Amino acid sequence: MANKKETAAEQKKDNSHNTERKVLVTGHRNPDTDSICAAIAYARLKNKVTNSTRYVPCRAGEPNRETLFALDYFKADKPTLITSVRTQVQDIEYRKTPGVTKSMSLKQAWTLMNEQHLVTLPAVTDNGGLEGVITIGDIAKSYMNVYDSRILSKAHTRYQNILETLEATLVTGDINRYCTEGKVLIAAANPEMMSYYIEPHDIVILGNRAENQLSAMDNGADCIIICEGANVSPTIKSLAEQNGMIILVTSYDAYTAARLINQSMPISYFMTKEGLITFEEEDFIDDIHDVMASKRHRDFPVISKSGHYLGMISRRNLLGNHGKQLILVDHNEPGQAVEGVESADILEIIDHHKIATVQTMSPVYFRNQPLGCCSTIITQLYKENNVEIDKQTAGLLMSAIISDTLLFRSPTCTPLDEKTGRELAQIAGVDIEKYAVEMFSAGSNLKGKSTEEIFYQDFKHFSAGKVNFGVSQITSLNEKELEDMKDSLIEFAHKALKTEGIDMSFIMLTNILDQSTLLLAIGSGAGQLVDNAFGVESVKNEADPKGESWTVKLPGVVSRKKQLVPPLTLFGEQL
């Protein structure tokens, strides 16, 4: 916090904008192993290439058991959870206007505001708490108002402020004292007359006449201000020291000194302390916009959750803001992205799915390859940038490839996926087949999970023409376990239609061992869509009280991306 004469110079250095912004690297909602591991690995790559820590791996939901197994096995932390990327105050380049002490003089405040082109100054405590704000308008009013001669004591003015305002020199006395009693007057009369109007604790402005200085001292003045740079005799100085009186010498004449002295009053006497409108860094811009528009204030203080002052934000700061900086991995569809993505500033997209409709504010780096796993692309990027992959990162990337390709059994798997997965296993120092069984077993253990948790552990949104649908995939090594949960999943899926705002829901109960899927189709027309898309005849679930769910066995179908969604999308567009 600034003080004394260093205020303007030192605070000018701090008057910067909030420009050091993080870049969030995140996968889709209801994240799978690839989504989480790709975010971690790509954030690490970006930080190494840019020699920074700006890139932060994030997750848009809770990791499933398979992913938790991989993170725990390689001793990696879960990425930061983000539930929304709507633009917040912390994303805006608000101005870090310096905080000042409430004892700062009006003159100092005016000088600082002119030098830094400010219209509002915040007063803060020693530990950074906000005490009040003063504006250019407040200072202007203070100059125009007429005050009585006791205004300095009413405002509890520091003598240090008076010294600085009058550009005076201290001859003797405790300059750190405050003026809390007495008035200000000019000693223009002869010494005999002065005794009638000088009272204890007064501040007396006078000239070089020693008898006037002695008279002020004899009548109990706390401070004398000697004008036009006059000398102070050793006798006067010695007596003042004995009486505890302050002597200041200024180069100004008496008229100018009297005119300027009110500018030494502290800003605390004029600043607004009650009813302050403040915003926290976590506040959403959409929520504060109307508040700012309804008030005539130019600037509003920004504070932290703990109440510490951070800076000032104005309506001007809201113009042209670009929101949170974001890199999307393993998805590019708005329906799968974290909430608020439409207001984010997307910088890059790394994906291996079909290209959808994510809109960006400017051209971005878009890497999309027809591979079985996004983490295969991330591994390529490490090689292209000549960045060594450490053991932990290799283990996470390998886990993602195993998961997305079902250990190279999925039809989405390419030779490059398998080659990459096996290379990463060597770096990680694991037996890939043995590790895959352990990871799948951890992921397919559904005991203790609620139906909702199972349904959402790998759920994604899709659209085809006017039809919006969701697909949940549940994999297991235990066929009976999959059969037993069928009815409860159908019941929950009916509720999810309304919750997710979709027309149909499809649940893939995928058996990893025999590489087949028992498909549940829920919602009006869902069964007919499956029949048309796959040339099969689904069976209506008679036990379903809603009467709108069907079941069909799809041998060899294990990939949502390559085998299920494309035909559903094709025939869905014809509805």
C-alpha positions in Angstrom: 0.0 0.0 0.0 1.4 3.4 -1.0 2.2 6.2 1.4 3.9 9.6 1.7 5.6 11.1 -1.3 6.4 7.9 -3.0 2.7 7.4 -3.7 2.4 8.6 -7.2 5.7 7.2 -8.5 5.4 3.7 -6.9 1.7 3.2 -7.6 2.2 4.1 -11.2 4.1 0.8 -11.6 1.1 -1.2 -10.2 -1.5 0.5 -12.4 -1.7 -2.4 -14.9 -4.5 -4.5 -16.3 -5.4 -8.0 -15.3 -3.8 -9.5 -18.4 -2.1 -12.6 -17.1 -4.8 -15.1 -18.0 -4.9 -18.9 -17.7 -5.8 -21.1 -20.6 -8.1 -24.0 -19.7 -7.5 -27.3 -21.4 -10.6 -29.4 -21.1 -12.4 -32.4 -22.5 -16.2 -33.0 -22.8 -18.8 -33.3 -20.1 -19.2 -36.7 -18.5 -15.5 -37.3 -19.2 -14.0 -40.6 -20.2 -10.4 -41.7 -19.8 -9.3 -40.1 -23.1 -10.9 -36.8 -22.3 -9.1 -36.5 -19.0 -5.7 -37.9 -19.9 -5.6 -35.9 -23.2 -6.3 -32.7 -21.2 -3.5 -33.4 -18.7 -1.0 -34.4 -21.4 -1.7 -31.5 -23.7 -1.6 -28.9 -21.0 1.9 -30.3 -20.0 3.0 -30.1 -23.6 1.9 -26.5 -24.1 3.6 -25.4 -20.8 6.8 -27.0 -21.9 6.8 -25.5 -25.4 5.8 -22.0 -24.1 8.0 -22.3 -20.9 5.0 -21.2 -18.8 2.3 -22.5 -16.4 -0.6 -20.8 -18.2 -2.1 -24.0 -19.5 -4.3 -25.7 -16.8 -5.7 -29.2 -17.3 -9.4 -29.3 -16.5 -12.3 -31.7 -16.4 -16.0 -30.9 -17.1 -17.3 -33.6 -14.7 -16.3 -36.4 -12.4 -14.0 -39.1 -13.7 -15.3 -42.7 -13.9 -13.7 -45.6 -12.1 -11.6 -46.6 -15.0 -10.1 -43.2 -15.2 -9.6 -43.0 -11.5 -7.7 -46.3 -11.7 -5.3 -44.9 -14.3 -4.8 -41.6 -12.4 -4.1 -43.6 -9.2 -1.8 -46.1 -10.9 0.4 -43.4 -12.3 0.0 -41.2 -9.3 -1.4 -38.2 -11.2 -3.8 -35.6 -9.7 -7.3 -35.1 -11.0 -7.5 -32.0 -13.2 -9.3 -28.9 -11.9 -13.1 -29.3 -12.1 -14.9 -26.6 -14.1 -18.7 -26.6 -14.4 -19.0 -23.5 -16.4 -16.8 -21.3 -18.6 -19.2 -18.3 -18.7 -17.2 -15.1 -18.6 -16.4 -13.9 -15.1 -14.9 -10.7 -13.8 -11.5 -12.5 -13.4 -11.5 -13.0 -17.2 -11.8 -9.2 -17.9 -8.8 -6.9 -18.3 -9.9 -4.7 -15.4 -7.6 -2.0 -14.2 -5.5 -2.6 -11.1 -5.9 0.9 -9.8 -3.7 1.2 -6.7 -5.1 1.2 -3.3 -4.2 4.1 -1.0 -4.4 4.9 2.7 -7.5 6.7 3.9 -5.2 9.3 5.6 -3.8 10.4 2.2 -4.4 14.1 1.6 -6.8 15.5 -1.0 -3.8 17.0 -2.8 -2.0 13.7 -3.1 -5.1 12.0 -4.3 -5.7 14.7 -6.9 -2.1 14.5 -8.1 -2.2 10.7 -8.4 -5.5 10.6 -10.2 -4.3 13.2 -12.7 -1.0 11.4 -13.3 -2.7 8.0 -13.8 -5.8 9.3 -15.5 -8.1 7.9 -12.8 -11.6 9.0 -11.8 -11.8 6.8 -8.7 -9.4 5.8 -5.9 -10.0 3.0 -3.4 -8.9 3.4 0.2 -7.6 0.1 1.7 -6.4 -1.1 5.0 -2.9 -2.4 5.8 -4.0 -5.9 5.0 -5.7 -5.0 1.8 -9.3 -4.7 2.9 -11.5 -2.1 1.1 -12.5 0.9 3.3 -14.1 3.3 0.8 -13.7 5.0 -2.5 -13.2 8.7 -3.5 -13.9 10.1 -6.9 -12.7 13.2 -8.9 -16.2 14.6 -8.2 -15.8 14.2 -4.5 -12.5 16.1 -4.5 -14.0 18.9 -6.8 -16.9 19.3 -4.3 -14.4 19.6 -1.4 -12.7 22.6 -3.2 -16.0 24.4 -3.8 -17.6 23.9 -0.4 -17.1 26.6 2.3 -15.7 25.2 5.5 -15.2 26.8 8.9 -11.8 27.2 10.4 -12.0 24.0 12.5 -12.4 21.7 9.5 -8.9 20.3 9.7 -9.4 19.1 13.3 -12.9 17.7 12.4 -11.3 15.7 9.6 -8.5 14.5 11.9 -5.8 15.7 9.5 -2.2 14.5 9.8 0.5 17.1 10.3 2.5 15.0 7.8 -0.3 15.9 5.2 0.1 19.6 6.0 3.8 19.4 5.5 3.5 17.7 2.1 0.7 20.0 0.9 2.5 23.2 1.7 5.8 21.7 0.6 7.2 22.7 3.9 10.2 21.9 6.0 9.9 20.5 9.5 11.9 22.6 12.0 10.8 20.7 15.1 7.9 18.6 16.5 6.2 15.2 16.0 5.0 15.3 12.4 3.2 12.0 12.8 0.6 13.6 15.2 -3.0 14.3 14.1 -4.8 17.6 14.4 -7.9 16.7 16.4 -8.7 20.0 18.1 -8.4 23.7 17.4 -8.7 25.9 14.3 -6.6 27.4 11.5 -6.0 31.1 11.5 -3.6 33.8 10.1 -1.8 35.9 12.6 -2.1 39.3 11.0 -2.6 41.4 14.2 0.0 42.7 16.6 1.1 40.3 19.4 -1.2 42.0 22.0 -4.3 41.4 19.9 -3.3 37.8 19.1 -3.9 36.6 22.6 -7.6 37.3 22.2 -8.2 34.9 19.3 -5.5 32.2 19.5 -6.6 29.2 21.5 -5.0 26.0 22.6 -4.3 23.4 19.8 -4.7 26.0 17.0 -2.6 26.0 13.8 -1.3 29.5 13.2 -0.1 30.8 9.8 2.3 33.7 10.3 5.4 35.5 9.1 8.9 36.1 10.4 8.1 38.3 13.4 9.5 36.5 16.5 7.1 38.2 18.8 4.1 36.8 16.9 5.7 33.3 17.0 6.2 33.6 20.8 2.6 34.8 21.2 1.2 31.8 19.4 3.4 29.6 21.5 2.3 31.3 24.8 -1.4 30.8 23.9 -1.0 27.1 23.4 -0.9 26.7 19.6 0.0 23.2 18.5 1.6 24.2 15.3 2.9 27.4 13.7 3.5 27.7 9.9 6.1 30.3 9.0 5.7 31.6 5.5 8.0 32.8 2.7 10.9 30.7 3.9 11.7 32.8 6.9 14.3 31.7 9.4 13.5 30.4 12.8 15.6 31.6 15.7 17.4 29.1 17.9 15.4 30.5 20.9 12.0 29.9 19.2 13.1 26.4 18.2 14.3 25.6 21.7 11.0 26.8 23.3 8.9 24.9 20.8 10.8 21.7 21.6 10.1 22.2 25.3 6.4 22.8 24.6 6.0 20.0 22.1 4.9 22.5 19.4 5.4 21.8 15.7 7.1 24.4 13.5 6.9 24.2 9.7 8.5 26.6 7.2 7.0 27.0 3.8 8.0 29.1 0.8 4.4 30.1 0.1 3.0 33.4 1.3 0.3 33.5 3.9 -2.5 33.8 1.4 -1.4 30.8 -0.6 -0.7 28.8 2.4 -4.2 29.5 3.8 -5.7 28.6 0.4 -3.8 25.3 0.1 -4.0 24.0 3.7 -7.5 22.5 3.3 -6.1 20.2 0.6 -4.1 18.5 3.4 -7.4 17.0 4.8 -7.5 13.2 4.5 -9.7 11.6 1.9 -11.4 9.6 4.6 -13.5 12.7 5.4 -14.9 12.8 1.9 -14.9 9.3 0.6 -17.9 7.0 0.4 -17.7 4.3 3.0 -21.3 2.8 3.2 -23.3 1.1 0.5 -20.4 0.4 -1.8 -21.2 -1.7 -4.8 -18.4 -4.2 -5.3 -17.9 -7.3 -7.4 -16.0 -10.5 -6.8 -13.7 -12.0 -9.4 -16.0 -15.1 -9.5 -19.1 -13.0 -10.5 -20.4 -13.6 -14.0 -20.4 -10.7 -16.4 -24.0 -11.4 -17.4 -25.1 -10.9 -13.8 -23.2 -7.7 -13.1 -23.9 -6.0 -16.4 -27.4 -4.8 -15.4 -26.2 -3.6 -12.0 -23.5 -1.5 -13.6 -25.9 -0.1 -16.2 -28.3 1.1 -13.5 -25.7 3.1 -11.5 -24.0 6.3 -12.5 -20.6 5.2 -11.1 -17.7 5.1 -13.5 -15.8 2.4 -11.6 -16.6 -0.4 -9.3 -14.2 -2.1 -6.9 -13.3 -5.8 -7.5 -12.6 -7.8 -4.4 -11.5 -11.4 -3.6 -13.6 -13.9 -1.7 -11.7 -13.0 1.4 -12.6 -9.3 1.0 -9.2 -8.1 -0.3 -9.2 -5.3 -2.8 -8.0 -6.3 -6.3 -8.8 -3.5 -8.7 -11.5 -1.5 -10.4 -13.8 -2.4 -13.3 -15.9 -0.1 -15.5 -18.5 -0.6 -18.2 -15.7 0.2 -20.7 -13.9 -3.0 -19.5 -16.9 -5.1 -20.6 -16.7 -3.9 -24.2 -15.0 -6.4 -26.5 -14.2 -8.9 -23.7 -13.3 -12.4 -25.0 -14.2 -14.5 -22.1 -12.2 -17.5 -20.8 -9.4 -18.8 -23.0 -10.1 -22.4 -23.8 -8.6 -25.4 -25.6 -11.0 -28.3 -26.4 -9.7 -31.8 -26.5 -11.5 -35.0 -27.5 -14.7 -33.1 -28.7 -15.9 -30.3 -30.8 -19.7 -30.4 -30.4 -21.3 -27.6 -28.3 -23.7 -30.2 -26.8 -20.8 -32.1 -25.3 -18.8 -29.0 -24.2 -18.8 -27.5 -20.7 -21.6 -25.0 -20.0 -21.0 -21.5 -21.3 -18.6 -22.5 -24.1 -20.4 -20.1 -26.5 -19.0 -17.1 -24.5 -15.4 -18.6 -24.3 -12.5 -17.6 -26.4 -11.6 -21.0 -28.0 -7.9 -21.1 -29.0 -7.4 -24.7 -30.2 -9.4 -27.8 -30.8 -7.7 -31.3 -30.8 -10.1 -34.1 -31.7 -10.7 -37.3 -33.5 -14.5 -37.2 -33.9 -16.6 -35.8 -36.7 -16.6 -32.1 -37.1 -19.6 -30.4 -35.6 -20.7 -26.8 -35.1 -18.5 -25.2 -32.4 -18.2 -21.6 -33.4 -15.1 -19.6 -32.6 -14.4 -15.8 -32.3 -11.3 -16.0 -34.6 -9.4 -18.6 -36.6 -8.0 -21.3 -34.3 -5.6 -24.2 -34.5 -7.8 -27.2 -35.4 -6.2 -30.7 -35.4 -8.7 -33.4 -36.4 -7.5 -36.9 -37.4 -9.4 -40.1 -38.1 -7.8 -42.0 -35.3 -9.2 -44.2 -32.5 -8.1 -41.9 -29.7 -7.4 -38.2 -29.2 -4.4 -39.1 -27.0 -2.7 -40.6 -30.1 -2.8 -37.2 -31.7 -1.4 -35.7 -28.4 1.5 -38.2 -28.6 2.2 -37.1 -32.2 2.3 -33.5 -31.1 4.9 -34.3 -28.5 7.1 -35.9 -31.2 6.5 -33.0 -33.6 7.7 -30.6 -31.0 10.7 -32.7 -29.9 9.4 -32.9 -26.3 10.3 -36.0 -24.3 7.4 -37.9 -22.8 7.9 -38.7 -19.2 6.9 -42.0 -17.6 3.7 -40.6 -15.9 2.5 -38.8 -19.0 3.2 -41.9 -21.2 1.1 -44.0 -18.8 -1.8 -41.7 -19.0 -1.7 -41.4 -22.8 -1.4 -45.2 -23.0 -4.4 -45.7 -20.7 -6.5 -43.4 -22.9 -5.6 -45.3 -26.0 -6.4 -48.7 -24.3 -9.8 -47.3 -23.2 -10.9 -45.8 -26.5 -9.8 -48.7 -28.7 -10.7 -51.5 -26.2 -7.1 -52.6 -26.3 -7.0 -52.3 -30.1 -10.2 -54.4 -30.6 -12.4 -51.5 -31.6 -13.1 -50.9 -35.3 -12.1 -47.3 -34.7 -8.5 -48.4 -33.9 -5.9 -47.7 -36.5 -2.4 -49.2 -36.8 -1.0 -45.9 -35.6 -3.1 -46.1 -32.4 -1.8 -49.6 -31.6 1.8 -48.6 -32.5 1.6 -45.5 -30.3 0.0 -47.4 -27.4 2.7 -50.1 -27.4 5.5 -47.4 -27.6 3.9 -45.6 -24.6 3.7 -48.8 -22.6 7.5 -49.2 -23.0 8.1 -45.7 -21.7 5.7 -46.3 -18.8 7.3 -49.6 -18.0 4.1 -51.7 -18.0 2.8 -54.9 -19.5 0.1 -53.4 -21.7 -2.1 -56.5 -21.8 -2.0 -57.1 -18.1 -2.5 -53.5 -17.3 -5.5 -53.3 -19.7 -7.3 -56.2 -17.9 -6.8 -54.4 -14.5 -8.0 -51.1 -15.8 -11.1 -52.6 -17.6 -11.9 -54.6 -14.4 -11.8 -51.4 -12.3 -14.0 -49.6 -14.8 -16.5 -52.4 -15.3 -17.0 -52.9 -11.5 -20.4 -51.2 -11.2 -21.2 -52.3 -7.7 -22.0 -49.5 -5.3 -22.9 -47.1 -8.1 -26.3 -45.5 -8.5 -28.2 -45.9 -11.7 -27.7 -42.2 -12.4 -23.9 -42.5 -11.9 -23.8 -45.5 -14.3 -25.9 -43.7 -16.9 -23.9 -40.5 -16.9 -20.4 -42.0 -16.5 -20.0 -41.9 -20.4 -22.9 -39.9 -21.8 -22.8 -37.6 -24.9 -25.2 -35.4 -26.8 -25.8 -35.7 -30.6 -28.2 -34.2 -33.2 -29.5 -35.4 -36.5 -31.8 -32.9 -38.4 -34.5 -32.0 -35.9 -33.8 -34.9 -33.7 -31.7 -34.5 -30.5 -30.5 -37.6 -28.8 -28.0 -38.8 -26.2 -25.9 -42.0 -26.1 -24.7 -43.6 -22.9 -22.1 -46.4 -23.1 -21.5 -48.8 -20.2 -18.8 -51.4 -20.7 -18.3 -54.5 -18.6 -16.5 -57.8 -18.5 -19.6 -59.3 -16.9 -22.6 -60.0 -19.2 -25.0 -60.8 -16.3 -24.1 -57.5 -14.6 -25.1 -55.7 -17.8 -28.4 -57.6 -18.0 -29.3 -57.0 -14.4 -29.2 -53.2 -14.8 -31.3 -53.0 -17.9 -34.7 -52.2 -16.3 -33.3 -49.6 -13.9 -31.4 -47.9 -16.7 -34.6 -47.7 -18.9 -36.6 -46.2 -16.1 -33.9 -43.6 -15.5 -33.5 -42.8 -19.2 -37.1 -41.7 -19.4 -36.4 -39.1 -16.8 -33.2 -38.1 -18.6 -35.2 -37.2 -21.8 -36.7 -34.3 -20.0 -33.6 -33.4 -17.9 -31.3 -33.3 -20.9 -33.8 -31.8 -23.3 -33.5 -34.7 -25.9 -36.0 -36.7 -28.0 -34.4 -40.1 -27.7 -31.8 -41.8 -25.5 -29.7 -44.8 -26.4 -27.8 -46.9 -23.9 -25.0 -49.2 -25.1 -24.4 -52.1 -22.7 -21.1 -53.2 -24.3 -19.5 -56.6 -23.4 -15.8 -56.2 -23.8 -15.1 -59.9 -23.9 -17.5 -60.9 -26.8 -17.3 -57.5 -28.4 -21.0 -57.0 -28.7 -23.6 -54.4 -27.5 -27.0 -54.8 -26.0 -28.7 -51.6 -27.2 -31.5 -50.0 -25.3 -33.6 -47.4 -27.3 -35.8 -45.1 -25.2 -38.2 -42.4 -26.5 -40.9 -42.1 -29.1 -39.7 -43.5 -32.4 -36.3 -44.7 -31.0 -37.0 -48.3 -31.8 -38.0 -47.6 -35.4 -34.8 -45.5 -35.8 -32.6 -48.3 -34.6 -34.4 -50.8 -36.9 -34.0 -48.5 -40.0 -30.4 -47.7 -39.1 -29.2 -51.3 -38.6 -31.7 -53.4 -40.5 -32.8 -55.2 -37.4 -36.0 -55.8 -35.5 -35.9 -54.5 -32.0 -38.0 -55.9 -29.2 -40.3 -53.7 -27.3 -39.9 -53.9 -23.5 -43.4 -54.9 -22.3 -42.4 -54.4 -18.7 -41.7 -50.7 -19.4 -44.8 -48.7 -18.0 -44.0 -45.9 -20.4 -44.3 -48.3 -23.3 -41.6 -46.4 -25.3 -38.4 -48.5 -25.0 -36.9 -51.2 -27.2 -33.9 -53.7 -26.9 -31.7 -55.2 -29.6 -28.5 -57.2 -29.7 -25.8 -55.8 -32.0 -22.9 -58.3 -32.4 -19.6 -56.7 -33.2 -20.8 -53.2 -32.4 -18.5 -51.7 -29.7 -17.8 -48.2 -30.9 -20.2 -45.4 -30.3 -18.3 -43.0 -32.5 -17.8 -45.2 -35.6 -20.5 -47.9 -35.4 -23.5 -46.5 -33.6 -23.8 -42.7 -34.0 -23.2 -42.5 -37.8 -26.1 -44.7 -38.9 -28.4 -43.2 -36.2 -27.5 -39.7 -37.5 -28.0 -40.6 -41.1 -31.5 -42.1 -40.6 -32.4 -39.5 -37.9 -32.0 -36.7 -40.5 -34.7 -38.4 -42.6 -37.3 -38.3 -39.8 
